[in-house]
């Protein structure tokens, strides 16, 4: 039986690259992310993941009602790219939760 080797996956590297882009190009630093305490990054990830289903079926210029931020930040691209963005946002939310837990344990 053959098992999937995650270390060989370029997808993981693409997600990491997108996460770096979010930090370096957009300025969404860990400190900024820590201000999103109501699940906004998870909601944004869900919107991008769901948009992957709708490409070619319905217009994506309509911002989802669940989108947590200004309509100006809703920028769907294509199915694959939106899934990579969703994954990077999930990583950002997990990192935020880990920092929160670490602060609780330090205090």
C-alpha positions as CSV (number, residue, x, y, z in Angstrom):
1,X,0.0,0.0,0.0
2,X,1.3,3.4,-0.9
3,X,0.9,6.3,1.5
4,X,0.8,10.0,0.7
5,X,4.1,11.6,1.6
6,X,3.2,15.1,2.8
7,X,6.9,16.1,2.7
8,X,6.8,15.8,-1.1
9,X,3.7,17.9,-1.5
10,X,4.2,21.2,-3.3
11,X,0.8,22.2,-2.0
12,X,2.1,22.6,1.6
13,X,4.8,24.9,0.3
14,X,2.3,26.9,-1.7
15,X,0.2,27.4,1.5
16,X,3.3,28.5,3.4
17,X,4.2,30.9,0.6
18,X,0.7,32.4,0.7
19,X,0.9,32.7,4.4
20,X,4.2,34.6,4.0
21,X,2.7,36.8,1.4
22,X,-0.2,37.6,3.7
23,X,2.3,38.7,6.3
24,X,4.9,40.4,4.2
25,X,2.9,41.9,1.3
26,X,-0.5,42.6,3.1
27,X,1.0,43.4,6.5
28,X,-1.2,40.8,8.3
29,X,1.4,40.3,11.1
30,X,0.8,38.0,14.0
31,X,0.0,41.0,16.1
32,X,-2.6,42.1,13.6
33,X,-4.1,38.6,13.5
34,X,-4.3,38.5,17.3
35,X,-6.9,41.3,17.1
36,X,-9.3,39.1,15.2
37,X,-10.8,37.3,18.3
38,X,-14.2,36.4,16.9
39,X,-13.3,33.8,14.3
40,X,-12.9,36.3,11.4
41,X,-10.0,34.4,9.8
42,X,-11.9,31.1,10.0
43,X,-14.9,32.8,8.4
44,X,-12.8,34.3,5.7
45,X,-11.2,30.9,5.0
46,X,-14.7,29.4,4.8
47,X,-15.7,32.0,2.3
48,X,-12.7,31.4,0.0
49,X,-13.1,27.6,0.3
50,X,-16.8,27.9,-0.6
51,X,-16.1,30.2,-3.5
52,X,-14.0,27.4,-5.1
53,X,-17.3,25.6,-5.6
54,X,-19.0,28.5,-7.3
55,X,-16.4,29.5,-10.0
56,X,-18.2,29.3,-13.3
57,X,-21.6,28.8,-11.7
58,X,-22.4,32.1,-10.2
59,X,-20.8,35.6,-10.1
60,X,-18.1,35.9,-7.5
61,X,-18.1,39.7,-7.5
62,X,-20.8,39.5,-4.9
63,X,-19.3,39.4,-1.4
64,X,-20.5,36.5,0.7
65,X,-22.7,37.6,3.7
66,X,-20.4,35.7,6.0
67,X,-17.3,37.7,4.8
68,X,-15.9,39.3,8.0
69,X,-14.2,42.3,6.5
70,X,-14.8,45.2,4.1
71,X,-16.0,44.2,0.6
72,X,-12.8,45.7,-0.8
73,X,-10.9,42.8,0.7
74,X,-13.0,40.1,-1.1
75,X,-10.8,39.1,-4.0
76,X,-11.6,35.6,-5.4
77,X,-9.2,34.4,-8.0
78,X,-9.7,30.9,-9.3
79,X,-10.7,27.6,-7.6
80,X,-7.2,26.4,-6.8
81,X,-5.9,29.8,-5.7
82,X,-8.9,30.4,-3.5
83,X,-8.4,27.0,-1.8
84,X,-4.7,27.9,-1.1
85,X,-5.8,31.2,0.4
86,X,-8.4,29.5,2.5
87,X,-5.7,27.1,3.8
88,X,-3.3,29.9,4.6
89,X,-6.1,31.7,6.5
90,X,-6.8,28.5,8.5
91,X,-3.1,28.4,9.3
92,X,-3.2,32.0,10.5
93,X,-6.2,31.2,12.8
94,X,-4.4,28.1,14.2
95,X,-1.3,30.2,14.8
96,X,-3.4,32.8,16.6
97,X,-5.0,30.2,18.8
98,X,-1.6,28.7,19.6
99,X,-0.3,32.2,20.7
100,X,-3.4,32.8,22.8
101,X,-2.9,29.4,24.5
102,X,0.8,30.1,25.1
103,X,-0.1,33.5,26.7
104,X,-2.6,31.8,29.0
105,X,0.1,29.3,30.0
106,X,2.7,32.0,30.6
107,X,0.4,34.1,32.7
